[in-house]
Amino acid sequence: MLLAVLWLAACGKPTPAPVEENVYYTCSMDPQVVEQNPGPCPICKMPLVRVEIAPDKKRTR
């Protein structure tokens, strides 16, 4: 019984990382790629670069 409870507790969904409003990630080779999380570029597979927006600027898409 204890094993079943531990197994079910370990199967919980992980909480997603909070998204920062003034940060986005883009590719230096494919600047049209804009993501909210780091990772590889979906086009060229290079690592995405973190871009911080000044607090007084608004992000437009």
C-alpha positions as CSV (number, residue, x, y, z in Angstrom):
1,M,0.0,0.0,0.0
2,L,2.8,2.4,0.9
3,L,4.6,1.6,-2.4
4,A,1.4,2.5,-4.3
5,V,1.0,5.8,-2.5
6,L,4.7,6.7,-3.2
7,W,4.4,5.7,-6.8
8,L,1.3,7.8,-7.3
9,A,2.9,10.8,-5.6
10,A,5.9,10.6,-7.9
11,C,3.7,10.6,-11.0
12,G,2.4,14.1,-10.3
13,K,2.7,16.7,-13.1
14,P,5.6,19.0,-12.7
15,T,4.8,22.7,-12.4
16,P,5.9,24.7,-15.4
17,A,8.6,27.4,-14.9
18,P,7.2,30.9,-14.6
19,V,7.3,33.0,-17.7
20,E,9.1,36.3,-17.4
21,E,7.2,39.1,-19.0
22,N,10.3,41.1,-20.0
23,V,12.3,38.1,-21.5
24,Y,12.1,36.2,-24.7
25,Y,14.4,33.8,-26.6
26,T,15.3,34.1,-30.2
27,C,17.8,32.7,-32.7
28,S,20.7,34.7,-33.9
29,M,20.5,33.0,-37.4
30,D,16.7,33.0,-37.6
31,P,15.4,36.2,-35.8
32,Q,11.8,35.5,-36.8
33,V,11.9,32.7,-34.1
34,V,10.6,34.1,-30.8
35,E,10.0,31.7,-27.9
36,Q,9.1,32.1,-24.2
37,N,11.5,29.4,-23.1
38,P,15.1,28.5,-23.9
39,G,15.9,25.6,-26.1
40,P,17.0,24.8,-29.7
41,C,15.9,26.8,-32.7
42,P,13.2,24.8,-34.5
43,I,14.7,25.8,-37.9
44,C,18.5,25.5,-37.5
45,K,18.8,23.8,-34.1
46,M,21.2,26.4,-32.6
47,P,20.6,27.4,-29.0
48,L,18.2,30.3,-28.6
49,V,19.6,33.5,-27.2
50,R,18.0,35.2,-24.2
51,V,16.8,38.8,-24.8
52,E,15.7,41.1,-22.0
53,I,13.4,44.0,-22.7
54,A,13.8,47.3,-20.8
55,P,11.0,47.7,-18.2
56,D,9.8,50.9,-20.0
57,K,9.5,49.2,-23.4
58,K,6.5,47.0,-24.3
59,R,6.9,43.8,-26.3
60,T,5.0,43.7,-29.6
61,R,4.5,40.6,-31.7
